[in-house]
Amino acid sequence: MFPDGQNTDYVEPYFSVGRSFGAFSTTFGAAYAPDQSNIGNNDNIYVYNSSSLALGDTPFSLNGTLGYEDGAFGDNKVDWSLGLSGSWKGLNVSAAYVDTSKAGTTTDATVVFSIGMSF
């Protein structure tokens, strides 16, 4: 549900399951939006794998995600990201290259940086 939006609400249940194997962790997930009027009377499926590998005794991890979407929000679209993240004394930093198989002005590849703090 989107507050103050008009004709923007829709149902989209999702699930994910993950597992760690030492320094490597992986998660598989899916989201499905059934046919609804607010998404053009079409359904949508998104499936993905997101994995992370801790880099030895450093505070850094290598992260990657690969996803596939088909339906109302993406017509046979593949998306991916590859990045590096780290934490030090509550400060969280990350950088990732993000891209998709679709061409267009809103789908250009880019690098995303983030800085956060947990306390």
N, C-alpha and C positions, 0 to 999 in steps of 0.2 A: 504494500500500500504506500502510495506517495502522498503525503499531506498537501493539501491545496491544489493537487493536480486534477485535471479533468480527463476522464477516460484513460487514465494511466495505470489503474490497479489491475493486477492479474495474479493468478495462482501459479507458483513455480516451486514445487517441492524438490529438494535436493538431498543427496546423501554422499558421504565419503567414508573411506576406510583407510587407515594408515598403519604403517609398521616401521619400526626402527631395527636396524641390523648393525649394531655398533655405531660407527661414525656416519653411516648412511641411513637416511630415512626417506620413505616414499609414501605418497597418498594418491589413491585413485578416487575419482568422484564423478558424479553426474547430476545434472539439473534438467528437469523436464517441465515444460509449460504446455499443458494440453490446449487444444483448440479453444480459443476464447475471442470474443468480439474486440476486446481492447488490444489484442495483438494481431489484428487483421484476419481473424477467423482461420488461423493457421497454428499448428503446434510448433514447438521448438525443442531440440535436444542439444545439450552441451555435455561432453565427456572430457575428462582431463587426467593427466598424471603430473604431479608436482613432486620433485625430489630434491634432497639436500645432502651435501657431503661436507662434514666438518674437516677442516684442513689441519690435520695434526694437532699440535699443542698450541696453535694460534687461536685467536678469538674469531677467526673468519670461517665462513662456509660458502661453498659454491652451490648455487641454487638454479634449478631449471624447471620449466613448466612447458608441457605440450598439450594443446587442447584442440578439439574438433567440434564444430557447431553446424547444425543444419536446421532450417525452418524459418520461422518468423523473423529472427534476429540475425541470422547468418546463413547464407546459401552455400553449403559445402565449404565452409571456411575452416582453415587451420590457423591457429595462433601459437606463438611460442615466446619464451623469454629465457634469458641466461644472465645470471648476475652473481654478485659477490655481496655478502652481508657480514656484519660483525657487531659485537657488543663489547663495551668496556665501561665499567663502573656506572652502569645504568644508561649509558649513551648507546643508541642503536643507529647504525648507518648502513645504507645499502645503495647499490647502483646496479641497474639491470638494462640490458638491451631487449627491447620488445618489438615484435613484428607480427605480421599476419600475411596470409596468402592472397588477400584481397588488395587490389589497387584502388587508389582514390585519395582525395585530399584529407579525409579523416582517418585514413588507415596507414599513413606513412610510418616507417620504422622510426623509433626514437630511443633515447636513453633516459631512464627515469632514476632520479636520485631522491633519497629520503633520509631524513635525520629525525630521530625521536628520542625521548627520554622516558624511562620507566622508574617509578619510585613508589 
